[in-house]
Amino acid sequence: MILIIRKIIHIFIIFKLRKKNDLSYIDLNFKKIDFTNYNQIKNFIFKKKFFKNKNIHNFDFLNFSKKLGGKIGISVSKEAIHGWFLINKNKLGFPWSEDLSSKRLINLLYNYEYINSSSNKDDKKRLDFIIYFHIQRILLDFNTKKTNEITTFDILAYLLSNLIVRKININKIKMVKKIIDNQIDKLGMHKSFNVLEHAKFINNLRELKNILLFFKINEANIFDDLILKMTSILNEYFHKDGSIPLFNGSNNIYTKKIYDSLNKENYVIRRKFDNVENGIAFYSDKNRTIFFDVVQPNKDVISSNLSAGTLSIELSGFGEKIFTNCGASESFGKNPEYLRYSAAHSTIILQNTNISEIKEGNPHLNFPQSVVFRKESNQKEEIFEGSHNGYLKKFNKIIKRKLIINKGNNKLTGEDSFISYRGINNRIIYHIRFHLAENIIYNFTNNKKNIILKTKLNNIWLFKSDLELIVEDSIIVDNNITKPTKQIVIKGVLSDKKVIKKWSLEKI
């Protein structure tokens, strides 16, 4: 009986699609930048029944198959699509949760012509049914999701689905615009505060615009101002070596594609953003770029991948990166949790405890309830001040970091403060970590309070502290490659009501 019902539904859906001539609309491809992790897909796509692999649920493997080309690529694609669908079509939760359904539909539509290039009539019908099945699930699920759970991939799939079944209207477009606006901060930064996710968001907005133009929707320009704003701010988030800063799961796998895309635009003139209240603050001049994490964590799903790196910094100068965070990886489909720990960031840590409580796949359970940022500027200096109360409950401490950027002599001075609130806890050990970029050679001076840093390009920097310094092993994970490096550590014990530790980095 169930099989008969399924057959009736199958016939009805195909007939409905044909009657509306909607199948011609399924042959669509609006891809701007390809963010497929091809190295990851290579690890499993040639294995037997790879469609059972946990990393294939977004169907990015179709982009790999298309590059592979020929009968092999088409055969691999069909077998995986049909095999996956037979296993998962009747499931209610995962893998129909998050934005996996949306990513699958987008990849199916964008690769539709390729998959069907050597299909018979029955193969085409099966694929059409799988696509329409996804459309119905997406239209149903979209209205049950919370606003902060909806990604731009969901929005892409939702609009495409509505346009294919011809159920689009101005109210739905305005609703989508409102959802998108809520995911962007005042500066135009995506609230994941991950530069890579920010770039993907812009890419999806461009695809949304092209979709609306293709279907001759009058509101096709509704995202123009936001694209301009987000692209302008993205232009600020590049180091002097051309890389992006490694905050909140960012990596540089796709940086060249992002940068090339930016260079094609005519509106990416560098702009000043003086009203930073929260996010990744930045300073840049002709020699240096400095980034400062003053993100206010929250429980929103969009913030679920934030790292515990509050008040961490990154710095580059004269074409090279000097201070970094440890980075992120996509090798296994997600970023390892230890790379989100506070110790993996160039920041201030008490008792080797994370500033925010990291929980895999979920927003932070406990995090600083107050991250405060202040900026001051004059002709000689740019001053950043940030503070957080993430250690208040456990250790009765407020942490404050002040960065004094000298505009005239390539010097950065830091003042890291530990302010006691109420009682004073004895024997609280602190670490102030500065993870070094790769290929930096170091030498201590005689008093061990200073370290001379020599870079790959033979630039010399002097790091100073008011305490003896330690150098420990570290790693940097970028482009899915883990490389050993070093970190400078200021270590001590807190006992006074207020302790200030000073340090500086200067080009010599």
JORA-V659360 format. One record per helix or strand of 3 or more residues. SS is the DSSP state (@ for helix, = for strand). FROM is the first residue (numbers start at 0). TO is the last residue. Records with the same first field share a line. If there is no record, write none. Layout:
# JORA-V659360
SS = FROM-TO  FROM-TO
This chain:
# JORA-V659360
@ = 1-18  22-25  37-41  49-51  60-67  69-87  99-109  111-117  120-141  146-148  151-163  169-180  194-213  217-220  223-233  254-263  300-302  336-339  341-343  391-394
= = 278-283  287-293  312-316  319-323  347-349  370-376  380-387  396-405  410-419  427-435  440-443  449-453  459-464  469-477  480-493  497-506
